[in-house]
């Protein structure tokens, strides 16, 4: 196994938790990812989703989550 494969395997094993931003309860009670917010916003303004949009949304959801409750 070369160095690049080793680095990939180590990042694949250590699944990092997304950053959580707590919002007041009157704004939201459920968890919403940043990717979902961007997806809904672009759909609302009329931008058609492409093939990479789902991948981008999943990556952003894994990076940042807005929540209304304490975990």
mmCIF file as Biopython writes it, N, C-alpha, C and O atoms, coordinates in Angstrom:
data_model
#
loop_
_atom_site.group_PDB
_atom_site.id
_atom_site.type_symbol
_atom_site.label_atom_id
_atom_site.label_alt_id
_atom_site.label_comp_id
_atom_site.label_asym_id
_atom_site.label_entity_id
_atom_site.label_seq_id
_atom_site.pdbx_PDB_ins_code
_atom_site.Cartn_x
_atom_site.Cartn_y
_atom_site.Cartn_z
_atom_site.occupancy
_atom_site.B_iso_or_equiv
_atom_site.auth_seq_id
_atom_site.auth_asym_id
_atom_site.pdbx_PDB_model_num
ATOM 1   N N  . UNK A ? 1  ? 0.854   -1.175 0.000   1.0 0.0 1  A 1 
ATOM 2   C CA . UNK A ? 1  ? 0.000   0.000  0.000   1.0 0.0 1  A 1 
ATOM 3   C C  . UNK A ? 1  ? 0.900   1.238  0.000   1.0 0.0 1  A 1 
ATOM 4   O O  . UNK A ? 1  ? 1.794   1.358  0.837   1.0 0.0 1  A 1 
ATOM 5   N N  . UNK A ? 2  ? 0.664   2.145  -0.928  1.0 0.0 2  A 1 
ATOM 6   C CA . UNK A ? 2  ? 1.494   3.340  -0.977  1.0 0.0 2  A 1 
ATOM 7   C C  . UNK A ? 2  ? 0.960   4.422  -0.031  1.0 0.0 2  A 1 
ATOM 8   O O  . UNK A ? 2  ? -0.061  4.234  0.631   1.0 0.0 2  A 1 
ATOM 9   N N  . UNK A ? 3  ? 1.659   5.542  0.021   1.0 0.0 3  A 1 
ATOM 10  C CA . UNK A ? 3  ? 1.330   6.605  0.982   1.0 0.0 3  A 1 
ATOM 11  C C  . UNK A ? 3  ? -0.057  7.199  0.741   1.0 0.0 3  A 1 
ATOM 12  O O  . UNK A ? 3  ? -0.785  7.481  1.692   1.0 0.0 3  A 1 
ATOM 13  N N  . UNK A ? 4  ? -0.423  7.389  -0.524  1.0 0.0 4  A 1 
ATOM 14  C CA . UNK A ? 4  ? -1.727  7.971  -0.842  1.0 0.0 4  A 1 
ATOM 15  C C  . UNK A ? 4  ? -2.871  7.049  -0.417  1.0 0.0 4  A 1 
ATOM 16  O O  . UNK A ? 4  ? -3.876  7.513  0.121   1.0 0.0 4  A 1 
ATOM 17  N N  . UNK A ? 5  ? -2.719  5.754  -0.657  1.0 0.0 5  A 1 
ATOM 18  C CA . UNK A ? 5  ? -3.749  4.800  -0.238  1.0 0.0 5  A 1 
ATOM 19  C C  . UNK A ? 5  ? -3.872  4.753  1.275   1.0 0.0 5  A 1 
ATOM 20  O O  . UNK A ? 5  ? -4.979  4.648  1.803   1.0 0.0 5  A 1 
ATOM 21  N N  . UNK A ? 6  ? -2.746  4.829  1.978   1.0 0.0 6  A 1 
ATOM 22  C CA . UNK A ? 6  ? -2.755  4.826  3.442   1.0 0.0 6  A 1 
ATOM 23  C C  . UNK A ? 6  ? -3.485  6.050  3.969   1.0 0.0 6  A 1 
ATOM 24  O O  . UNK A ? 6  ? -4.291  5.942  4.894   1.0 0.0 6  A 1 
ATOM 25  N N  . UNK A ? 7  ? -3.210  7.217  3.387   1.0 0.0 7  A 1 
ATOM 26  C CA . UNK A ? 7  ? -3.869  8.458  3.812   1.0 0.0 7  A 1 
ATOM 27  C C  . UNK A ? 7  ? -5.373  8.371  3.555   1.0 0.0 7  A 1 
ATOM 28  O O  . UNK A ? 7  ? -6.169  8.802  4.390   1.0 0.0 7  A 1 
ATOM 29  N N  . UNK A ? 8  ? -5.768  7.819  2.408   1.0 0.0 8  A 1 
ATOM 30  C CA . UNK A ? 8  ? -7.184  7.683  2.086   1.0 0.0 8  A 1 
ATOM 31  C C  . UNK A ? 8  ? -7.873  6.752  3.075   1.0 0.0 8  A 1 
ATOM 32  O O  . UNK A ? 8  ? -8.967  7.053  3.553   1.0 0.0 8  A 1 
ATOM 33  N N  . UNK A ? 9  ? -7.242  5.631  3.382   1.0 0.0 9  A 1 
ATOM 34  C CA . UNK A ? 9  ? -7.829  4.666  4.322   1.0 0.0 9  A 1 
ATOM 35  C C  . UNK A ? 9  ? -7.979  5.273  5.707   1.0 0.0 9  A 1 
ATOM 36  O O  . UNK A ? 9  ? -8.979  5.022  6.381   1.0 0.0 9  A 1 
ATOM 37  N N  . UNK A ? 10 ? -7.000  6.073  6.151   1.0 0.0 10 A 1 
ATOM 38  C CA . UNK A ? 10 ? -7.088  6.654  7.488   1.0 0.0 10 A 1 
ATOM 39  C C  . UNK A ? 10 ? -8.189  7.704  7.558   1.0 0.0 10 A 1 
ATOM 40  O O  . UNK A ? 10 ? -8.857  7.818  8.586   1.0 0.0 10 A 1 
ATOM 41  N N  . UNK A ? 11 ? -8.397  8.475  6.492   1.0 0.0 11 A 1 
ATOM 42  C CA . UNK A ? 11 ? -9.472  9.464  6.511   1.0 0.0 11 A 1 
ATOM 43  C C  . UNK A ? 11 ? -10.833 8.785  6.385   1.0 0.0 11 A 1 
ATOM 44  O O  . UNK A ? 11 ? -11.826 9.281  6.916   1.0 0.0 11 A 1 
ATOM 45  N N  . UNK A ? 12 ? -10.882 7.661  5.689   1.0 0.0 12 A 1 
ATOM 46  C CA . UNK A ? 12 ? -12.139 6.937  5.534   1.0 0.0 12 A 1 
ATOM 47  C C  . UNK A ? 12 ? -12.570 6.315  6.863   1.0 0.0 12 A 1 
ATOM 48  O O  . UNK A ? 12 ? -13.764 6.266  7.160   1.0 0.0 12 A 1 
ATOM 49  N N  . UNK A ? 13 ? -11.626 5.847  7.654   1.0 0.0 13 A 1 
ATOM 50  C CA . UNK A ? 13 ? -11.937 5.221  8.931   1.0 0.0 13 A 1 
ATOM 51  C C  . UNK A ? 13 ? -12.362 6.234  9.979   1.0 0.0 13 A 1 
ATOM 52  O O  . UNK A ? 13 ? -13.268 5.960  10.766  1.0 0.0 13 A 1 
ATOM 53  N N  . UNK A ? 14 ? -11.730 7.391  10.006  1.0 0.0 14 A 1 
ATOM 54  C CA . UNK A ? 14 ? -12.038 8.387  11.036  1.0 0.0 14 A 1 
ATOM 55  C C  . UNK A ? 14 ? -13.089 9.357  10.515  1.0 0.0 14 A 1 
ATOM 56  O O  . UNK A ? 14 ? -12.759 10.432 10.014  1.0 0.0 14 A 1 
ATOM 57  N N  . UNK A ? 15 ? -14.340 8.978  10.635  1.0 0.0 15 A 1 
ATOM 58  C CA . UNK A ? 15 ? -15.455 9.808  10.184  1.0 0.0 15 A 1 
ATOM 59  C C  . UNK A ? 15 ? -15.652 10.945 11.178  1.0 0.0 15 A 1 
ATOM 60  O O  . UNK A ? 15 ? -15.993 10.708 12.337  1.0 0.0 15 A 1 
ATOM 61  N N  . UNK A ? 16 ? -15.440 12.158 10.737  1.0 0.0 16 A 1 
ATOM 62  C CA . UNK A ? 16 ? -15.524 13.320 11.591  1.0 0.0 16 A 1 
ATOM 63  C C  . UNK A ? 16 ? -16.964 13.787 11.701  1.0 0.0 16 A 1 
ATOM 64  O O  . UNK A ? 16 ? -17.704 13.760 10.717  1.0 0.0 16 A 1 
ATOM 65  N N  . UNK A ? 17 ? -17.361 14.207 12.871  1.0 0.0 17 A 1 
ATOM 66  C CA . UNK A ? 17 ? -18.689 14.756 13.092  1.0 0.0 17 A 1 
ATOM 67  C C  . UNK A ? 17 ? -18.750 16.172 12.523  1.0 0.0 17 A 1 
ATOM 68  O O  . UNK A ? 17 ? -17.757 16.898 12.581  1.0 0.0 17 A 1 
ATOM 69  N N  . UNK A ? 18 ? -19.902 16.579 11.973  1.0 0.0 18 A 1 
ATOM 70  C CA . UNK A ? 18 ? -20.006 17.939 11.425  1.0 0.0 18 A 1 
ATOM 71  C C  . UNK A ? 18 ? -20.016 18.981 12.539  1.0 0.0 18 A 1 
ATOM 72  O O  . UNK A ? 18 ? -20.389 18.698 13.677  1.0 0.0 18 A 1 
ATOM 73  N N  . UNK A ? 19 ? -19.599 20.187 12.180  1.0 0.0 19 A 1 
ATOM 74  C CA . UNK A ? 19 ? -19.713 21.304 13.105  1.0 0.0 19 A 1 
ATOM 75  C C  . UNK A ? 19 ? -21.191 21.563 13.324  1.0 0.0 19 A 1 
ATOM 76  O O  . UNK A ? 19 ? -21.979 21.463 12.384  1.0 0.0 19 A 1 
ATOM 77  N N  . UNK A ? 20 ? -21.578 21.889 14.530  1.0 0.0 20 A 1 
ATOM 78  C CA . UNK A ? 20 ? -22.976 22.151 14.849  1.0 0.0 20 A 1 
ATOM 79  C C  . UNK A ? 20 ? -23.133 23.598 15.294  1.0 0.0 20 A 1 
ATOM 80  O O  . UNK A ? 20 ? -22.411 24.078 16.168  1.0 0.0 20 A 1 
ATOM 81  N N  . UNK A ? 21 ? -24.083 24.281 14.680  1.0 0.0 21 A 1 
ATOM 82  C CA . UNK A ? 21 ? -24.424 25.651 15.050  1.0 0.0 21 A 1 
ATOM 83  C C  . UNK A ? 21 ? -25.820 25.598 15.638  1.0 0.0 21 A 1 
ATOM 84  O O  . UNK A ? 21 ? -26.769 25.192 14.966  1.0 0.0 21 A 1 
ATOM 85  N N  . UNK A ? 22 ? -25.943 26.002 16.878  1.0 0.0 22 A 1 
ATOM 86  C CA . UNK A ? 22 ? -27.231 25.930 17.554  1.0 0.0 22 A 1 
ATOM 87  C C  . UNK A ? 22 ? -28.018 27.216 17.293  1.0 0.0 22 A 1 
ATOM 88  O O  . UNK A ? 22 ? -27.522 28.317 17.531  1.0 0.0 22 A 1 
ATOM 89  N N  . UNK A ? 23 ? -29.231 27.065 16.809  1.0 0.0 23 A 1 
ATOM 90  C CA . UNK A ? 23 ? -30.130 28.179 16.542  1.0 0.0 23 A 1 
ATOM 91  C C  . UNK A ? 23 ? -31.232 28.194 17.597  1.0 0.0 23 A 1 
ATOM 92  O O  . UNK A ? 23 ? -31.523 27.159 18.196  1.0 0.0 23 A 1 
ATOM 93  N N  . UNK A ? 24 ? -31.845 29.345 17.833  1.0 0.0 24 A 1 
ATOM 94  C CA . UNK A ? 24 ? -32.951 29.388 18.789  1.0 0.0 24 A 1 
ATOM 95  C C  . UNK A ? 24 ? -34.093 28.468 18.370  1.0 0.0 24 A 1 
ATOM 96  O O  . UNK A ? 24 ? -34.307 28.230 17.181  1.0 0.0 24 A 1 
ATOM 97  N N  . UNK A ? 25 ? -34.817 27.957 19.352  1.0 0.0 25 A 1 
ATOM 98  C CA . UNK A ? 25 ? -35.888 27.003 19.101  1.0 0.0 25 A 1 
ATOM 99  C C  . UNK A ? 25 ? -37.017 27.541 18.248  1.0 0.0 25 A 1 
ATOM 100 O O  . UNK A ? 25 ? -37.686 26.770 17.561  1.0 0.0 25 A 1 
ATOM 101 N N  . UNK A ? 26 ? -37.249 28.864 18.274  1.0 0.0 26 A 1 
ATOM 102 C CA . UNK A ? 26 ? -38.341 29.402 17.461  1.0 0.0 26 A 1 
ATOM 103 C C  . UNK A ? 26 ? -37.979 29.469 15.985  1.0 0.0 26 A 1 
ATOM 104 O O  . UNK A ? 26 ? -38.860 29.656 15.146  1.0 0.0 26 A 1 
ATOM 105 N N  . UNK A ? 27 ? -36.688 29.319 15.646  1.0 0.0 27 A 1 
ATOM 106 C CA . UNK A ? 27 ? -36.278 29.310 14.245  1.0 0.0 27 A 1 
ATOM 107 C C  . UNK A ? 27 ? -36.410 27.904 13.673  1.0 0.0 27 A 1 
ATOM 108 O O  . UNK A ? 27 ? -36.990 27.720 12.603  1.0 0.0 27 A 1 
ATOM 109 N N  . UNK A ? 28 ? -35.873 26.911 14.381  1.0 0.0 28 A 1 
ATOM 110 C CA . UNK A ? 28 ? -35.964 25.529 13.911  1.0 0.0 28 A 1 
ATOM 111 C C  . UNK A ? 28 ? -35.874 24.572 15.090  1.0 0.0 28 A 1 
ATOM 112 O O  . UNK A ? 28 ? -35.177 24.838 16.069  1.0 0.0 28 A 1 
ATOM 113 N N  . UNK A ? 29 ? -36.581 23.463 14.985  1.0 0.0 29 A 1 
ATOM 114 C CA . UNK A ? 29 ? -36.497 22.416 15.988  1.0 0.0 29 A 1 
ATOM 115 C C  . UNK A ? 29 ? -35.754 21.192 15.465  1.0 0.0 29 A 1 
ATOM 116 O O  . UNK A ? 29 ? -35.366 20.319 16.240  1.0 0.0 29 A 1 
ATOM 117 N N  . UNK A ? 30 ? -35.559 21.130 14.163  1.0 0.0 30 A 1 
ATOM 118 C CA . UNK A ? 30 ? -34.893 19.968 13.572  1.0 0.0 30 A 1 
ATOM 119 C C  . UNK A ? 30 ? -33.515 20.372 13.061  1.0 0.0 30 A 1 
ATOM 120 O O  . UNK A ? 30 ? -33.205 21.557 12.941  1.0 0.0 30 A 1 
ATOM 121 N N  . UNK A ? 31 ? -32.699 19.372 12.763  1.0 0.0 31 A 1 
ATOM 122 C CA . UNK A ? 31 ? -31.375 19.624 12.205  1.0 0.0 31 A 1 
ATOM 123 C C  . UNK A ? 31 ? -31.480 19.849 10.701  1.0 0.0 31 A 1 
ATOM 124 O O  . UNK A ? 31 ? -32.188 19.127 9.999   1.0 0.0 31 A 1 
ATOM 125 N N  . UNK A ? 32 ? -30.765 20.860 10.220  1.0 0.0 32 A 1 
ATOM 126 C CA . UNK A ? 32 ? -30.749 21.187 8.797   1.0 0.0 32 A 1 
ATOM 127 C C  . UNK A ? 32 ? -29.296 21.389 8.394   1.0 0.0 32 A 1 
ATOM 128 O O  . UNK A ? 32 ? -28.578 22.177 9.010   1.0 0.0 32 A 1 
ATOM 129 N N  . UNK A ? 33 ? -28.870 20.685 7.369   1.0 0.0 33 A 1 
ATOM 130 C CA . UNK A ? 33 ? -27.502 20.820 6.888   1.0 0.0 33 A 1 
ATOM 131 C C  . UNK A ? 33 ? -27.351 22.013 5.958   1.0 0.0 33 A 1 
ATOM 132 O O  . UNK A ? 33 ? -28.314 22.462 5.337   1.0 0.0 33 A 1 
ATOM 133 N N  . UNK A ? 34 ? -26.127 22.518 5.873   1.0 0.0 34 A 1 
ATOM 134 C CA . UNK A ? 34 ? -25.847 23.652 4.993   1.0 0.0 34 A 1 
ATOM 135 C C  . UNK A ? 34 ? -26.148 23.312 3.535   1.0 0.0 34 A 1 
ATOM 136 O O  . UNK A ? 34 ? -26.635 24.162 2.790   1.0 0.0 34 A 1 
ATOM 137 N N  . UNK A ? 35 ? -25.866 22.089 3.129   1.0 0.0 35 A 1 
ATOM 138 C CA . UNK A ? 35 ? -26.148 21.666 1.750   1.0 0.0 35 A 1 
ATOM 139 C C  . UNK A ? 35 ? -27.633 21.692 1.435   1.0 0.0 35 A 1 
ATOM 140 O O  . UNK A ? 35 ? -28.031 22.071 0.333   1.0 0.0 35 A 1 
ATOM 141 N N  . UNK A ? 36 ? -28.464 21.285 2.410   1.0 0.0 36 A 1 
ATOM 142 C CA . UNK A ? 36 ? -29.916 21.317 2.212   1.0 0.0 36 A 1 
ATOM 143 C C  . UNK A ? 36 ? -30.420 22.755 2.095   1.0 0.0 36 A 1 
ATOM 144 O O  . UNK A ? 36 ? -31.306 23.038 1.288   1.0 0.0 36 A 1 
ATOM 145 N N  . UNK A ? 37 ? -29.866 23.654 2.888   1.0 0.0 37 A 1 
ATOM 146 C CA . UNK A ? 37 ? -30.273 25.061 2.817   1.0 0.0 37 A 1 
ATOM 147 C C  . UNK A ? 37 ? -29.944 25.643 1.449   1.0 0.0 37 A 1 
ATOM 148 O O  . UNK A ? 37 ? -30.770 26.330 0.847   1.0 0.0 37 A 1 
ATOM 149 N N  . UNK A ? 38 ? -28.739 25.368 0.958   1.0 0.0 38 A 1 
ATOM 150 C CA . UNK A ? 38 ? -28.347 25.881 -0.358  1.0 0.0 38 A 1 
ATOM 151 C C  . UNK A ? 38 ? -29.195 25.253 -1.452  1.0 0.0 38 A 1 
ATOM 152 O O  . UNK A ? 38 ? -29.580 25.934 -2.403  1.0 0.0 38 A 1 
ATOM 153 N N  . UNK A ? 39 ? -29.494 23.950 -1.330  1.0 0.0 39 A 1 
ATOM 154 C CA . UNK A ? 39 ? -30.318 23.264 -2.337  1.0 0.0 39 A 1 
ATOM 155 C C  . UNK A ? 39 ? -31.716 23.880 -2.404  1.0 0.0 39 A 1 
ATOM 156 O O  . UNK A ? 39 ? -32.225 24.129 -3.497  1.0 0.0 39 A 1 
ATOM 157 N N  . UNK A ? 40 ? -32.338 24.127 -1.257  1.0 0.0 40 A 1 
ATOM 158 C CA . UNK A ? 40 ? -33.677 24.716 -1.242  1.0 0.0 40 A 1 
ATOM 159 C C  . UNK A ? 40 ? -33.660 26.155 -1.764  1.0 0.0 40 A 1 
ATOM 160 O O  . UNK A ? 40 ? -34.576 26.576 -2.470  1.0 0.0 40 A 1 
ATOM 161 N N  . UNK A ? 41 ? -32.620 26.898 -1.414  1.0 0.0 41 A 1 
ATOM 162 C CA . UNK A ? 41 ? -32.518 28.290 -1.863  1.0 0.0 41 A 1 
ATOM 163 C C  . UNK A ? 41 ? -32.350 28.379 -3.373  1.0 0.0 41 A 1 
ATOM 164 O O  . UNK A ? 41 ? -33.013 29.190 -4.019  1.0 0.0 41 A 1 
ATOM 165 N N  . UNK A ? 42 ? -31.480 27.562 -3.942  1.0 0.0 42 A 1 
ATOM 166 C CA . UNK A ? 42 ? -31.271 27.620 -5.389  1.0 0.0 42 A 1 
ATOM 167 C C  . UNK A ? 42 ? -32.506 27.140 -6.148  1.0 0.0 42 A 1 
ATOM 168 O O  . UNK A ? 42 ? -32.812 27.664 -7.218  1.0 0.0 42 A 1 
ATOM 169 N N  . UNK A ? 43 ? -33.213 26.156 -5.610  1.0 0.0 43 A 1 
ATOM 170 C CA . UNK A ? 43 ? -34.452 25.709 -6.253  1.0 0.0 43 A 1 
ATOM 171 C C  . UNK A ? 43 ? -35.513 26.799 -6.210  1.0 0.0 43 A 1 
ATOM 172 O O  . UNK A ? 43 ? -36.275 26.972 -7.161  1.0 0.0 43 A 1 
ATOM 173 N N  . UNK A ? 44 ? -35.558 27.531 -5.105  1.0 0.0 44 A 1 
ATOM 174 C CA . UNK A ? 44 ? -36.546 28.593 -4.942  1.0 0.0 44 A 1 
ATOM 175 C C  . UNK A ? 44 ? -36.334 29.720 -5.957  1.0 0.0 44 A 1 
ATOM 176 O O  . UNK A ? 44 ? -37.300 30.277 -6.479  1.0 0.0 44 A 1 
ATOM 177 N N  . UNK A ? 45 ? -35.076 30.051 -6.233  1.0 0.0 45 A 1 
ATOM 178 C CA . UNK A ? 45 ? -34.811 31.135 -7.180  1.0 0.0 45 A 1 
ATOM 179 C C  . UNK A ? 45 ? -34.801 30.650 -8.623  1.0 0.0 45 A 1 
ATOM 180 O O  . UNK A ? 45 ? -34.622 31.457 -9.535  1.0 0.0 45 A 1 
ATOM 181 N N  . UNK A ? 46 ? -34.990 29.342 -8.855  1.0 0.0 46 A 1 
ATOM 182 C CA . UNK A ? 46 ? -35.149 28.844 -10.212 1.0 0.0 46 A 1 
ATOM 183 C C  . UNK A ? 46 ? -33.920 28.225 -10.838 1.0 0.0 46 A 1 
ATOM 184 O O  . UNK A ? 46 ? -33.911 27.989 -12.046 1.0 0.0 46 A 1 
ATOM 185 N N  . UNK A ? 47 ? -32.886 27.953 -10.068 1.0 0.0 47 A 1 
ATOM 186 C CA . UNK A ? 47 ? -31.693 27.314 -10.616 1.0 0.0 47 A 1 
ATOM 187 C C  . UNK A ? 47 ? -31.918 25.802 -10.609 1.0 0.0 47 A 1 
ATOM 188 O O  . UNK A ? 47 ? -32.171 25.206 -9.562  1.0 0.0 47 A 1 
ATOM 189 N N  . UNK A ? 48 ? -31.824 25.198 -11.782 1.0 0.0 48 A 1 
ATOM 190 C CA . UNK A ? 48 ? -32.059 23.762 -11.906 1.0 0.0 48 A 1 
ATOM 191 C C  . UNK A ? 48 ? -30.868 22.985 -11.338 1.0 0.0 48 A 1 
ATOM 192 O O  . UNK A ? 48 ? -29.718 23.350 -11.585 1.0 0.0 48 A 1 
ATOM 193 N N  . UNK A ? 49 ? -31.135 21.913 -10.577 1.0 0.0 49 A 1 
ATOM 194 C CA . UNK A ? 49 ? -30.031 21.124 -10.020 1.0 0.0 49 A 1 
ATOM 195 C C  . UNK A ? 49 ? -29.318 20.318 -11.101 1.0 0.0 49 A 1 
ATOM 196 O O  . UNK A ? 49 ? -29.929 19.876 -12.074 1.0 0.0 49 A 1 
ATOM 197 N N  . UNK A ? 50 ? -28.019 20.139 -10.911 1.0 0.0 50 A 1 
ATOM 198 C CA . UNK A ? 50 ? -27.227 19.347 -11.850 1.0 0.0 50 A 1 
ATOM 199 C C  . UNK A ? 50 ? -26.784 18.057 -11.156 1.0 0.0 50 A 1 
ATOM 200 O O  . UNK A ? 50 ? -27.182 17.797 -10.020 1.0 0.0 50 A 1 
ATOM 201 N N  . UNK A ? 51 ? -25.985 17.272 -11.815 1.0 0.0 51 A 1 
ATOM 202 C CA . UNK A ? 51 ? -25.528 16.004 -11.260 1.0 0.0 51 A 1 
ATOM 203 C C  . UNK A ? 51 ? -24.647 16.154 -10.036 1.0 0.0 51 A 1 
ATOM 204 O O  . UNK A ? 51 ? -24.676 15.303 -9.147  1.0 0.0 51 A 1 
ATOM 205 N N  . UNK A ? 52 ? -23.867 17.218 -9.973  1.0 0.0 52 A 1 
ATOM 206 C CA . UNK A ? 52 ? -22.966 17.414 -8.843  1.0 0.0 52 A 1 
ATOM 207 C C  . UNK A ? 52 ? -23.631 18.045 -7.634  1.0 0.0 52 A 1 
ATOM 208 O O  . UNK A ? 52 ? -23.026 18.121 -6.564  1.0 0.0 52 A 1 
ATOM 209 N N  . UNK A ? 53 ? -24.866 18.500 -7.787  1.0 0.0 53 A 1 
ATOM 210 C CA . UNK A ? 53 ? -25.551 19.183 -6.689  1.0 0.0 53 A 1 
ATOM 211 C C  . UNK A ? 53 ? -25.784 18.268 -5.487  1.0 0.0 53 A 1 
ATOM 212 O O  . UNK A ? 53 ? -25.625 18.701 -4.346  1.0 0.0 53 A 1 
ATOM 213 N N  . UNK A ? 54 ? -26.150 17.036 -5.720  1.0 0.0 54 A 1 
ATOM 214 C CA . UNK A ? 54 ? -26.386 16.099 -4.618  1.0 0.0 54 A 1 
ATOM 215 C C  . UNK A ? 54 ? -25.082 15.792 -3.896  1.0 0.0 54 A 1 
ATOM 216 O O  . UNK A ? 54 ? -25.061 15.682 -2.670  1.0 0.0 54 A 1 
ATOM 217 N N  . UNK A ? 55 ? -24.001 15.655 -4.644  1.0 0.0 55 A 1 
ATOM 218 C CA . UNK A ? 55 ? -22.698 15.397 -4.036  1.0 0.0 55 A 1 
ATOM 219 C C  . UNK A ? 55 ? -22.260 16.606 -3.202  1.0 0.0 55 A 1 
ATOM 220 O O  . UNK A ? 55 ? -21.774 16.440 -2.083  1.0 0.0 55 A 1 
ATOM 221 N N  . UNK A ? 56 ? -22.427 17.818 -3.736  1.0 0.0 56 A 1 
ATOM 222 C CA . UNK A ? 56 ? -22.069 19.025 -3.020  1.0 0.0 56 A 1 
ATOM 223 C C  . UNK A ? 56 ? -22.896 19.165 -1.757  1.0 0.0 56 A 1 
ATOM 224 O O  . UNK A ? 56 ? -22.360 19.499 -0.700  1.0 0.0 56 A 1 
ATOM 225 N N  . UNK A ? 57 ? -24.193 18.914 -1.850  1.0 0.0 57 A 1 
ATOM 226 C CA . UNK A ? 57 ? -25.075 19.029 -0.689  1.0 0.0 57 A 1 
ATOM 227 C C  . UNK A ? 57 ? -24.676 18.036 0.399   1.0 0.0 57 A 1 
ATOM 228 O O  . UNK A ? 57 ? -24.677 18.383 1.581   1.0 0.0 57 A 1 
ATOM 229 N N  . UNK A ? 58 ? -24.338 16.819 0.019   1.0 0.0 58 A 1 
ATOM 230 C CA . UNK A ? 58 ? -23.927 15.810 1.006   1.0 0.0 58 A 1 
ATOM 231 C C  . UNK A ? 58 ? -22.627 16.220 1.689   1.0 0.0 58 A 1 
ATOM 232 O O  . UNK A ? 58 ? -22.497 16.060 2.902   1.0 0.0 58 A 1 
ATOM 233 N N  . UNK A ? 59 ? -21.676 16.737 0.946   1.0 0.0 59 A 1 
ATOM 234 C CA . UNK A ? 59 ? -20.401 17.174 1.534   1.0 0.0 59 A 1 
ATOM 235 C C  . UNK A ? 59 ? -20.618 18.338 2.487   1.0 0.0 59 A 1 
ATOM 236 O O  . UNK A ? 59 ? -20.032 18.369 3.569   1.0 0.0 59 A 1 
ATOM 237 N N  . UNK A ? 60 ? -21.455 19.297 2.096   1.0 0.0 60 A 1 
ATOM 238 C CA . UNK A ? 60 ? -21.717 20.436 2.975   1.0 0.0 60 A 1 
ATOM 239 C C  . UNK A ? 60 ? -22.505 20.025 4.213   1.0 0.0 60 A 1 
ATOM 240 O O  . UNK A ? 60 ? -22.284 20.567 5.296   1.0 0.0 60 A 1 
ATOM 241 N N  . UNK A ? 61 ? -23.428 19.066 4.062   1.0 0.0 61 A 1 
ATOM 242 C CA . UNK A ? 61 ? -24.174 18.565 5.222   1.0 0.0 61 A 1 
ATOM 243 C C  . UNK A ? 61 ? -23.245 17.863 6.206   1.0 0.0 61 A 1 
ATOM 244 O O  . UNK A ? 61 ? -23.466 17.919 7.416   1.0 0.0 61 A 1 
ATOM 245 N N  . UNK A ? 62 ? -22.211 17.205 5.696   1.0 0.0 62 A 1 
ATOM 246 C CA . UNK A ? 62 ? -21.244 16.550 6.575   1.0 0.0 62 A 1 
ATOM 247 C C  . UNK A ? 62 ? -20.297 17.543 7.228   1.0 0.0 62 A 1 
ATOM 248 O O  . UNK A ? 62 ? -19.611 17.201 8.190   1.0 0.0 62 A 1 
ATOM 249 N N  . UNK A ? 63 ? -20.250 18.763 6.721   1.0 0.0 63 A 1 
ATOM 250 C CA . UNK A ? 63 ? -19.354 19.785 7.255   1.0 0.0 63 A 1 
ATOM 251 C C  . UNK A ? 63 ? -20.024 20.665 8.302   1.0 0.0 63 A 1 
ATOM 252 O O  . UNK A ? 63 ? -19.415 20.964 9.329   1.0 0.0 63 A 1 
ATOM 253 N N  . UNK A ? 64 ? -21.290 21.094 8.059   1.0 0.0 64 A 1 
ATOM 254 C CA . UNK A ? 64 ? -21.952 22.048 8.950   1.0 0.0 64 A 1 
ATOM 255 C C  . UNK A ? 64 ? -23.433 21.723 9.063   1.0 0.0 64 A 1 
ATOM 256 O O  . UNK A ? 64 ? -24.116 21.521 8.059   1.0 0.0 64 A 1 
ATOM 257 N N  . UNK A ? 65 ? -23.928 21.674 10.313  1.0 0.0 65 A 1 
ATOM 258 C CA . UNK A ? 65 ? -25.330 21.379 10.586  1.0 0.0 65 A 1 
ATOM 259 C C  . UNK A ? 65 ? -25.878 22.443 11.529  1.0 0.0 65 A 1 
ATOM 260 O O  . UNK A ? 65 ? -25.238 22.785 12.524  1.0 0.0 65 A 1 
ATOM 261 N N  . UNK A ? 66 ? -27.055 22.962 11.219  1.0 0.0 66 A 1 
ATOM 262 C CA . UNK A ? 66 ? -27.752 23.888 12.098  1.0 0.0 66 A 1 
ATOM 263 C C  . UNK A ? 66 ? -28.779 23.086 12.880  1.0 0.0 66 A 1 
ATOM 264 O O  . UNK A ? 66 ? -29.535 22.309 12.297  1.0 0.0 66 A 1 
ATOM 265 N N  . UNK A ? 67 ? -28.812 23.268 14.205  1.0 0.0 67 A 1 
ATOM 266 C CA . UNK A ? 67 ? -29.754 22.510 15.018  1.0 0.0 67 A 1 
ATOM 267 C C  . UNK A ? 67 ? -30.437 23.444 16.003  1.0 0.0 67 A 1 
ATOM 268 O O  . UNK A ? 67 ? -29.935 24.527 16.305  1.0 0.0 67 A 1 
ATOM 269 N N  . UNK A ? 68 ? -31.593 23.008 16.500  1.0 0.0 68 A 1 
ATOM 270 C CA . UNK A ? 68 ? -32.343 23.794 17.457  1.0 0.0 68 A 1 
ATOM 271 C C  . UNK A ? 68 ? -32.219 23.279 18.872  1.0 0.0 68 A 1 
ATOM 272 O O  . UNK A ? 68 ? -32.608 23.957 19.823  1.0 0.0 68 A 1 
ATOM 273 N N  . UNK A ? 69 ? -31.677 22.081 19.016  1.0 0.0 69 A 1 
ATOM 274 C CA . UNK A ? 69 ? -31.577 21.471 20.328  1.0 0.0 69 A 1 
ATOM 275 C C  . UNK A ? 69 ? -30.136 21.173 20.665  1.0 0.0 69 A 1 
ATOM 276 O O  . UNK A ? 69 ? -29.267 21.128 19.794  1.0 0.0 69 A 1 
ATOM 277 N N  . UNK A ? 70 ? -29.900 20.969 21.957  1.0 0.0 70 A 1 
ATOM 278 C CA . UNK A ? 70 ? -28.597 20.493 22.384  1.0 0.0 70 A 1 
ATOM 279 C C  . UNK A ? 70 ? -28.500 19.003 22.083  1.0 0.0 70 A 1 
ATOM 280 O O  . UNK A ? 70 ? -29.454 18.270 22.348  1.0 0.0 70 A 1 
ATOM 281 N N  . UNK A ? 71 ? -27.385 18.530 21.541  1.0 0.0 71 A 1 
ATOM 282 C CA . UNK A ? 71 ? -27.264 17.104 21.251  1.0 0.0 71 A 1 
ATOM 283 C C  . UNK A ? 71 ? -27.225 16.259 22.520  1.0 0.0 71 A 1 
ATOM 284 O O  . UNK A ? 71 ? -27.125 15.034 22.443  1.0 0.0 71 A 1 
#
